[in-house]
Structure formats: structure tokens, C-alpha cells
Amino acid sequence: MYKIFENIAYEELHRGKTFEIEGIEFDSRKIKENFVFVAMMGSVVDGHNFIQKAIDSGAKMVIVEKKVNVEDYKDYENVTFIFVENVRKKLGVIASNYYDYPQNKIKIIGITGTNGKTTSSYILENILEKTSRIGTTGNRILDEEFPTVNTTPESLELIKLIDESVKKGAEYFIMEVSSHALEIGRVDMLEFDSAIFTNLTQDHLDFHKTMENYFRAKKKIFKMLRKDALGVVNIDDEHGKIIYDEDNSKYLSVSIKDKNANFYGEIIEYTNDGMKIKIVAKGIEEVLDINLVGEYNLYNVLGCVASIVSLGINVEFIVEKLKHMSSVPGRFETIKNNLGARIVVDFAHTDDGLLNVGETLKDITENRVITVFGAGGDRDHDKRPKMAKAAVKFSDFIILTSDNPRTENPTDILNQIKEGLKEINFSKDKYMIIEDREEAIKYAIENVLSKGDSLLIAGKGHETYQIIGKEKKHFDDREMARKYCK
């Protein structure tokens, strides 16, 4: 019965009757007969409050991280209670023991960084065959899609997804690895066959508090590489350069500035559908057209090429796949219209992400760039004025609006963004505030946008919801843009 605790320190608080484990869950609503219930203390909900519910649903073992009084629970005599200190950090090993370490039966590619994770995962899955993918836009095993809550799921869910991937015949498991997951131990039980570092700019300081802590969390992924596996690092990013210089024998470098990098790239020209690029790698030079736009996307392409080459696949095969790859949902996604203007929806939600997309858009726009954006509530407050200052660098007109205000007052968020405009004395006739996001998009299209202009609707990208208070409502920037283009 206790095979699941191999390599885990635990204390038996009470031994119930012997049973065969049928499943493990930390959500009491999913508990069935002969399941193990893991009670974890979360930031919002304490799983220990649902122990009785789990027992009533058939749990025969309860793993706790607080030394509960076993006799407080009805039918406790039949239930085994196990104490594991800080169980969230150990849950990945418990799950791996139960599912027989499926992570060792598939190649795992991890992508970390502030921006570019989702696009990189999309590029990887379009080049590689028989893949599973998890990340911001959802989880997928071969051709089957699943919704997602976190960029990187809890370790138990992650092991389940890997196990299912192995059983269905997937050969590669592509995952976005968030700084939160690295910091709190959701991926501690994994070893990566390849790990990509895209870049690092300010984000998530509500959680990490300082940029140094944020950087330290991101770097942890490289300590989790399998023996002889190589990391992939963008050396044009200052933090990437620090990682690479610590021991360049462990990494493949990518750059669009340094021709001596292991993987070097150039944008030759922008096209109607994307851009023509040059990739130089392993002594091979390739020129190709791709359906992506911007220097930031060239970095993503180079990182993915380097990662796949490190897995033993040749450059020529990769290039052929890139030529036929479609654009990425919610990332510089263009909305077809009859207005003679370019309308772009993008997930950019940091100052750096906004600047990357906006400056690219400015380069290919005949007339003005109009930008609609906001900032999420209950998140990093410091980046709000910085996003405004970034938008000014490429925008001729700005409309500030709500993003996902969550439990914050939307007006307060907008005022904090506006502070960035006031600090640099951005002209009051070049921006306005429309709190309602649909109204902001409508106004931009019907009253501001002209032929030859570009409109950037930033912040939500692929998302199909808006979180107001604690309620998640259907909302899609792309749907709204199409609605008012008509």
C-alpha cells in the first residue's frame, strides 16, 4: 500500500483497513471509492476542511500536512491517515510512484521565460510529430484538447497528463513551465530532455517580490535537465547572457545580433503573411518564409530549432516544417476586414511584450497605430505605468480599457496605467479611457481607425473570457473585432 511513499518522509497517524488504491485526488469532489485524498493548504482554500467529504465519498487514505485529530472524523477507523510535511512539494513524487514514472518514457521539452512560451510550444508541436502540449492556451494529447487552469498544472495533474500521453503513443511532451511552478515545486519530479529560456522582463512580482527572485526561479529549470541534455538560451537577453556565461558548455546559444551564436537568425523582409528569415545553424544556411511576424518571434523560432536539433533531428527537416506552419492563435493574430486597415489581437500583457508587438506593427504600418489595452487585476501593480510608457513608443492613439479586473476596482487599475502617461506628459488628446472593453474595441474601430492604420488590441489574445469580480464571463477580443468590423 505504501509504494506511493517511496523516497518520501511520512508519518502514519492512523492505520485503517487494507485496500487497493484506485486513484489519487486533491479535489474532494473527484474522490471515489478506494481513492487517496491529498489535503493541501492553498492560498484560498484549505483542503483539510474537506477531509470528511472525501471520506464520505469513499477515500480510504487521507494525506495531510497538518497533524489533524483523526478521531474527529466519522468512520475514521477504516481510513489510513498519513502526515507528509509540505505535501505540495512532495505530491509529484507520490504521483510518480503511483503511475510508475511515466515521465521517463517520453521526451520532455520545457519552455520558460516571461514572453514567448506559448508561441514556442506551438512552433515545437508543429515541427515534431506525436506530441502532447500543456500551457496557457490549454492542454492537448495528440489531437484531443483539454481546458487548463494554470500555465503549469499541479504536479498530480501533470503526471496524469504525461501518463495519458504515454499510453496514447505520444513521443514528445511539450510544456510551458511557469516561474510559479518552478518555485513551489510542481515540476520537481521531472527531468527535461531540453529546456528553453526565452527572455526575462518584469512580471509576477506580486508573487516573487523581486526580479532576482523571479530570475532565480526561472533558472531552476536548467538544474532539472537529464544527463547530457543541453539548455537553449537567448543570449541577446541580459538574463540569458548571464545564464550562458556561467557555463556555456551546458547550453546552445541563440541570437539575432551575434553571428557566432550556435543558432543565428535575420529578418530579410516582412511579407503580407509574415516574414522572410535566414537561419544559420550547424554550418547550414536556410532562407524561408514563415507565418509569424517580428524579431521576438524570430527568437522563438531559433530557440525551437536549437531545442529540436539538440534532440537529434536535422535542420533541413525542421525548416520544411516551419515553411508550412500557420500563425499562432492570439499571437499577432490578424482580423480580416474590409476597412483597408490591419487589426491585430495579441496576448501581450507586459511592457516588454507590448513593445515587441507594437514596434513590429509600427514597422509595417503605412499610417497610424492605435492601441487598446489594459492590465489584469490582483496582479503586479508596478508594471501598469510601465505598460503605458511602452505603448507611447509606438502608438499614435491609445484607448485604456479593462482587461481582467478580477476583484480590483477597474477604475483604480486604469488610473495606475494613466500615471505612466502623465509621467511622460503624453498629450491628453492622444488617449482616452473607456472602461468597458467591448465599448473600447467598438469605439476604436468605428471612430478612430482609418484606411492604412493598424489597430492593436492587446492583453487577452487567445482568451475567451473576462474575469470581473470572481465571475468568469465569455469575452473574446477577436469576436468583438469581427462584430464591429461589419
DOTOR-839275 format. One line per 8 residues: number of its first residue (from 1); their letters; for each residue x, y, z of C-alpha. Coordinates in Angstrom, 1 decimal. Layout:
<atoms>
NUM	a	X Y Z; ...
</atoms>
This chain:
<atoms>
1	mykifeni	0.0 0.0 0.0; 2.8 2.4 0.8; 4.7 2.1 -2.5; 3.4 5.7 -3.2; 5.6 7.0 -0.4; 8.9 5.7 -1.8; 11.6 8.4 -1.3; 9.1 10.4 0.8
9	ayeelhrg	9.4 11.0 4.5; 6.0 10.3 6.1; 4.4 9.6 9.5; 1.4 7.2 9.9; -1.2 8.9 12.1; -3.7 6.1 11.9; -3.9 2.8 10.0; -7.2 1.8 8.6
17	ktfeiegi	-8.2 -1.3 6.7; -6.1 -2.6 3.8; -7.3 -1.6 0.3; -6.1 -1.3 -3.3; -5.6 2.3 -4.4; -7.9 3.2 -7.3; -6.8 6.8 -7.7; -5.3 9.9 -6.1
25	efdsrkik	-7.0 13.4 -5.9; -6.6 16.7 -4.1; -10.1 17.8 -5.1; -12.6 16.2 -2.8; -15.3 16.5 -5.5; -13.4 13.9 -7.6; -13.0 11.3 -4.8; -14.4 7.8 -5.4
33	enfvfvam	-14.3 4.5 -3.6; -10.8 3.4 -2.6; -9.2 6.8 -3.5; -6.4 8.6 -1.8; -7.3 12.2 -0.8; -4.5 14.7 -0.5; -5.4 17.6 1.8; -3.3 20.6 0.9
41	mgsvvdgh	-3.3 24.2 2.3; -3.8 26.6 -0.6; -3.8 30.4 -0.7; -7.6 30.5 -0.9; -8.9 27.0 0.1; -7.6 24.6 2.8; -8.1 21.0 1.7; -8.2 19.9 5.3
49	nfiqkaid	-11.7 21.4 5.5; -12.9 18.7 3.1; -11.5 15.6 4.7; -14.9 14.4 5.9; -16.4 15.0 2.5; -13.6 12.9 0.9; -14.1 10.1 3.4; -17.9 10.1 2.8
57	sgakmviv	-17.2 9.8 -0.9; -15.0 6.7 -0.4; -11.5 7.8 0.4; -9.6 5.1 2.2; -6.4 7.1 2.8; -6.0 10.8 3.6; -2.6 12.5 3.3; -2.4 15.6 5.4
65	ekkvnved	0.2 18.3 6.0; -1.4 19.3 9.4; -1.5 16.9 12.3; -5.2 16.5 12.5; -7.1 14.7 15.3; -8.1 11.6 13.4; -10.9 10.8 15.8; -12.7 14.0 14.8
73	ykdyenvt	-13.8 12.2 11.6; -16.7 9.8 11.2; -15.7 6.3 10.0; -12.0 7.2 10.7; -11.4 3.6 11.8; -11.5 2.4 8.2; -9.2 5.2 6.9; -5.5 5.5 6.9
81	fifvenvr	-4.2 8.9 7.8; -0.6 9.9 6.7; 1.2 13.1 7.6; 3.6 14.5 5.0; 5.3 17.8 5.6; 4.7 20.4 2.8; 2.9 17.8 0.7; 2.5 20.1 -2.3
89	kklgvias	6.3 19.8 -2.9; 6.1 16.0 -2.5; 3.0 15.4 -4.5; 4.8 15.0 -7.8; 6.9 12.1 -6.3; 3.8 10.5 -4.8; 2.0 10.7 -8.1; 5.1 9.4 -10.0
97	nyydypqn	5.3 6.4 -7.6; 1.7 5.6 -8.3; 1.8 6.0 -12.1; 5.2 4.3 -12.4; 7.2 7.3 -13.5; 5.7 7.9 -17.0; 8.0 10.9 -17.4; 10.8 8.5 -18.0
105	kikiigit	9.0 7.0 -21.0; 8.7 10.2 -23.1; 10.9 13.1 -24.2; 10.0 16.3 -22.3; 10.7 19.8 -23.6; 10.3 22.7 -21.1; 10.0 26.4 -22.1; 10.4 29.1 -19.5
113	gtngktts	10.7 32.9 -19.8; 8.4 36.0 -19.5; 7.3 36.1 -23.1; 7.3 33.6 -25.9; 6.4 30.4 -24.1; 3.1 29.7 -25.8; 4.3 30.6 -29.3; 7.4 28.4 -28.8
121	syilenil	5.2 25.5 -27.7; 3.1 26.0 -30.8; 6.2 26.0 -33.0; 7.5 22.9 -31.4; 4.3 20.9 -31.8; 4.1 21.9 -35.5; 7.6 20.6 -36.2; 7.6 17.5 -34.0
129	ektsrigt	5.2 14.6 -34.5; 3.2 12.6 -32.0; 3.2 15.4 -29.4; 1.3 16.4 -26.2; 1.3 20.1 -25.1; 0.4 21.9 -22.0; 0.3 25.6 -21.4; -1.6 28.9 -21.3
137	tgnrilde	-3.9 28.1 -24.2; -4.9 24.7 -22.9; -3.7 21.1 -22.8; -3.6 18.7 -25.7; -2.7 15.0 -26.0; -2.3 14.1 -29.7; -5.5 15.6 -31.2; -7.6 15.8 -28.1
145	efptvntt	-7.9 19.2 -26.4; -8.4 19.8 -22.6; -9.1 23.1 -20.8; -6.4 24.4 -18.4; -6.4 26.4 -15.1; -2.7 27.2 -14.6; 0.1 27.5 -17.2; 1.7 24.6 -15.5
153	peslelik	-0.8 22.2 -13.7; -0.4 20.9 -10.2; 2.2 18.0 -10.1; -0.5 15.3 -9.7; -2.4 16.6 -12.8; 0.9 16.9 -14.7; 1.8 13.3 -14.0; -1.7 12.2 -15.1
161	lidesvkk	-1.3 14.1 -18.4; 2.1 12.6 -19.0; 0.9 9.1 -18.2; -2.1 9.5 -20.6; 0.3 10.8 -23.3; 2.5 7.8 -23.0; -0.5 5.4 -23.1; -1.8 7.1 -26.2
169	gaeyfime	1.5 6.9 -28.0; 2.9 10.5 -27.8; 6.6 10.7 -28.2; 7.2 14.3 -27.0; 5.7 16.2 -24.1; 5.9 20.0 -24.7; 5.3 22.2 -21.7; 5.3 25.8 -20.7
177	vsshalei	7.0 26.0 -17.3; 5.9 29.0 -15.2; 8.1 30.6 -12.6; 5.4 29.8 -10.0; 5.6 26.1 -10.9; 9.4 26.1 -10.6; 9.3 28.0 -7.3; 6.7 25.9 -5.5
185	grvdmlef	7.9 22.6 -6.7; 5.2 21.5 -9.2; 7.8 20.1 -11.6; 10.4 18.9 -9.1; 9.8 15.2 -10.1; 10.7 15.8 -13.8; 13.8 15.7 -15.8; 13.9 17.6 -19.1
193	dsaiftnl	15.4 16.4 -22.4; 15.5 20.1 -23.5; 14.8 23.4 -21.8; 14.4 26.8 -23.5; 14.9 30.2 -21.8; 13.2 32.8 -24.0; 13.7 36.1 -22.0; 13.1 37.8 -18.7
201	tqdhldfh	11.2 41.1 -18.1; 9.1 42.3 -15.2; 6.1 40.2 -14.4; 4.6 38.3 -11.5; 6.4 40.4 -8.8; 3.2 40.2 -6.8; 4.4 36.6 -6.2; 8.2 36.7 -6.4
209	ktmenyfr	8.6 40.2 -4.9; 11.9 41.0 -6.6; 13.4 40.5 -10.1; 16.2 38.5 -8.5; 13.8 36.0 -7.0; 11.9 35.8 -10.3; 15.2 35.1 -12.2; 16.3 32.5 -9.7
217	akkkifkm	13.0 30.7 -10.1; 13.3 30.6 -13.9; 16.9 29.3 -13.7; 15.9 26.3 -11.7; 14.8 24.5 -14.9; 18.4 24.0 -16.1; 19.2 22.1 -12.9; 16.5 19.6 -14.0
225	lrkdalgv	18.0 18.7 -17.3; 18.7 15.0 -17.9; 22.4 14.0 -18.1; 24.0 15.2 -21.3; 20.9 17.3 -22.3; 21.5 20.9 -23.3; 19.7 24.1 -22.4; 18.8 26.6 -25.0
233	vniddehg	19.4 30.3 -24.1; 18.6 33.6 -25.8; 21.9 35.4 -25.3; 20.6 38.7 -26.6; 18.5 38.9 -23.3; 20.7 40.2 -20.5; 19.5 37.4 -18.1; 20.0 34.8 -20.8
241	kiiydedn	23.6 36.0 -21.2; 24.2 35.6 -17.5; 23.0 32.0 -17.6; 25.0 31.2 -20.7; 28.2 32.8 -19.4; 28.0 30.7 -16.2; 28.9 27.6 -18.2; 28.5 27.8 -21.9
249	skylsvsi	29.3 24.1 -22.4; 25.8 23.3 -21.0; 23.9 25.5 -23.4; 23.1 26.2 -27.0; 23.0 30.0 -27.7; 20.5 31.7 -30.0; 20.9 35.3 -31.2; 19.9 37.8 -33.9
257	kdknanfy	22.8 40.1 -33.0; 25.8 37.7 -32.6; 26.7 35.8 -35.7; 28.9 33.5 -33.6; 25.9 32.1 -31.7; 25.1 28.4 -32.2; 21.9 29.4 -33.9; 21.8 32.8 -35.6
265	geiieytn	18.9 34.5 -37.5; 18.0 37.5 -39.5; 14.7 39.1 -40.8; 15.2 39.7 -44.5; 11.9 41.3 -45.1; 8.3 41.4 -44.0; 5.7 39.9 -46.3; 1.9 40.0 -46.5
273	dgmkikiv	1.6 36.8 -44.5; 4.6 37.1 -42.2; 8.3 37.4 -42.9; 11.2 36.0 -44.8; 14.0 34.9 -42.5; 17.5 33.5 -42.6; 18.6 30.8 -40.1; 22.3 29.9 -39.8
281	akgieevl	22.9 26.7 -37.7; 25.3 23.7 -37.8; 27.1 25.2 -40.8; 23.8 25.3 -42.8; 22.2 28.5 -44.0; 18.5 28.4 -44.8; 16.2 31.2 -46.1; 12.5 30.7 -45.7
289	dinlvgey	9.1 32.4 -45.4; 7.1 31.9 -42.2; 3.7 32.9 -41.0; 5.0 34.8 -37.9; 6.0 38.4 -37.6; 8.6 40.3 -35.6; 12.1 39.9 -34.0; 10.6 38.4 -30.9
297	nlynvlgc	9.1 35.6 -33.0; 12.4 35.0 -34.7; 13.9 34.4 -31.3; 11.1 31.9 -30.6; 11.8 30.1 -33.9; 15.6 30.0 -33.2; 15.0 28.6 -29.7; 12.8 25.9 -31.0
305	vasivslg	15.1 25.0 -33.8; 18.0 24.7 -31.3; 15.9 22.6 -29.0; 14.8 20.1 -31.7; 18.4 19.9 -33.1; 19.6 19.0 -29.6; 17.2 16.1 -29.7; 18.9 14.7 -32.8
313	invefive	16.6 16.0 -35.6; 18.3 17.6 -38.6; 17.9 21.3 -39.6; 16.6 20.6 -43.1; 13.6 18.6 -41.7; 12.8 21.4 -39.3; 12.9 24.1 -42.0; 10.5 22.2 -44.2
321	klkhmssv	8.0 22.0 -41.3; 8.4 25.8 -40.5; 7.5 26.7 -44.1; 4.1 25.1 -43.7; 3.3 26.3 -40.2; 0.2 28.5 -39.7; 0.1 31.5 -37.4; -0.4 31.1 -33.6
329	pgrfetik	-3.9 31.8 -32.1; -4.0 35.0 -30.2; -0.4 35.9 -31.0; -0.2 38.7 -33.6; -3.5 37.3 -34.9; -4.9 39.4 -37.7; -8.6 40.0 -38.1; -9.7 40.1 -41.8
337	nnlgariv	-11.8 43.2 -42.6; -12.9 45.5 -45.4; -11.7 48.7 -43.8; -8.3 48.8 -45.5; -6.7 48.6 -42.1; -4.7 46.0 -40.2; -6.3 44.7 -36.9; -4.1 42.6 -34.7
345	vdfahtdd	-5.1 40.8 -31.5; -2.2 39.8 -29.2; -1.7 38.4 -25.7; 1.0 41.0 -24.9; 0.4 41.8 -21.2; 3.7 43.2 -20.0; 5.6 46.3 -21.0; 8.2 44.3 -22.9
353	gllnvget	5.6 42.1 -24.7; 3.6 45.2 -25.7; 6.7 46.9 -27.0; 7.8 43.9 -29.0; 4.4 43.6 -30.8; 3.8 47.3 -31.1; 7.2 48.2 -32.6; 6.8 45.4 -35.1
361	lkditenr	3.4 46.6 -36.0; 4.7 50.2 -36.4; 7.4 49.0 -38.8; 4.8 47.5 -41.2; 2.1 50.2 -40.9; 1.5 52.8 -43.5; -0.2 55.4 -41.3; -1.1 55.4 -37.6
369	vitvfgag	-1.0 52.7 -34.8; -4.0 52.7 -32.5; -3.6 50.6 -29.3; -6.3 49.3 -27.0; -5.1 47.7 -23.8; -5.5 47.4 -20.0; -3.9 45.4 -17.1; -5.1 42.5 -15.1
377	gdrdhdkr	-6.4 43.0 -11.5; -4.9 41.3 -8.4; -1.6 41.1 -10.2; 1.7 43.1 -10.4; 0.8 46.8 -9.9; 4.3 48.1 -10.7; 4.1 47.1 -14.4; 0.9 49.2 -15.1
385	pkmakaav	2.5 52.6 -15.7; 5.4 50.9 -17.4; 2.9 49.4 -19.9; 1.6 52.8 -20.7; 5.1 54.2 -21.3; 5.8 51.2 -23.6; 2.6 51.9 -25.6; 3.6 55.5 -26.1
393	kfsdfiil	6.7 54.4 -28.0; 4.7 53.1 -31.0; 1.2 54.4 -30.6; -0.4 57.4 -32.2; -3.6 57.0 -30.2; -4.3 54.9 -27.1; -7.5 53.7 -25.5; -7.1 52.4 -22.0
401	tsdnprte	-9.7 49.8 -21.0; -10.4 46.9 -18.6; -8.5 43.6 -19.0; -9.4 41.0 -16.3; -10.0 43.4 -13.3; -10.8 40.4 -11.1; -11.6 41.7 -7.5; -9.9 45.1 -8.1
409	nptdilnq	-11.8 48.3 -8.9; -11.3 48.7 -12.7; -11.1 52.5 -12.3; -8.2 52.2 -9.9; -6.3 49.9 -12.4; -6.9 52.4 -15.2; -5.7 55.3 -13.1; -2.5 53.5 -12.3
417	ikeglkei	-1.9 52.9 -16.0; -2.7 56.5 -16.7; 0.0 57.6 -14.3; 2.6 56.3 -16.8; 1.1 58.6 -19.5; 1.1 61.6 -17.1; 4.7 61.0 -16.1; 5.9 61.5 -19.6
425	nfskdkym	3.4 64.2 -20.4; 1.7 62.2 -23.2; -0.8 64.6 -24.8; -4.4 64.3 -23.4; -5.8 64.4 -26.9; -3.9 61.3 -27.9; -5.6 58.9 -25.4; -8.9 58.2 -23.8
433	iiedreea	-10.3 55.8 -21.2; -13.2 53.5 -22.0; -13.6 51.1 -19.1; -16.0 48.7 -20.9; -13.7 46.6 -23.1; -16.4 45.9 -25.8; -17.1 49.6 -26.0; -13.4 50.4 -26.3
441	ikyaienv	-13.0 48.0 -29.2; -16.1 49.3 -30.8; -15.0 52.9 -30.5; -11.6 52.2 -31.8; -12.9 50.5 -35.0; -15.9 52.8 -35.7; -14.5 56.2 -34.6; -10.7 56.1 -34.7
449	lskgdsll	-9.4 53.5 -37.3; -8.9 54.8 -40.8; -7.6 53.2 -44.0; -3.8 52.4 -43.8; -3.9 52.4 -40.0; -3.2 49.5 -37.7; -5.2 48.6 -34.5; -3.6 46.6 -31.8
457	iagkghet	-5.9 45.0 -29.2; -3.6 43.7 -26.5; -3.7 41.8 -23.3; -6.0 38.8 -23.8; -5.1 37.3 -27.1; -6.4 33.7 -27.2; -8.5 34.1 -24.0; -12.3 33.6 -24.4
465	yqiigkek	-13.3 35.1 -21.1; -13.1 38.2 -18.9; -12.9 37.9 -15.1; -14.9 40.6 -13.3; -15.0 40.2 -9.6; -14.9 36.4 -9.1; -17.1 35.7 -12.2; -15.7 34.5 -15.5
473	khfddrem	-17.8 35.8 -18.4; -17.4 34.9 -22.1; -15.4 37.5 -23.9; -13.2 37.2 -27.0; -11.3 40.2 -28.4; -11.3 38.5 -31.9; -15.1 38.1 -31.8; -15.6 41.7 -30.8
481	arkyck	-13.3 43.0 -33.5; -15.1 41.0 -36.2; -18.5 42.1 -34.9; -17.7 45.8 -35.2; -15.8 45.4 -38.5; -19.1 44.5 -40.1
</atoms>
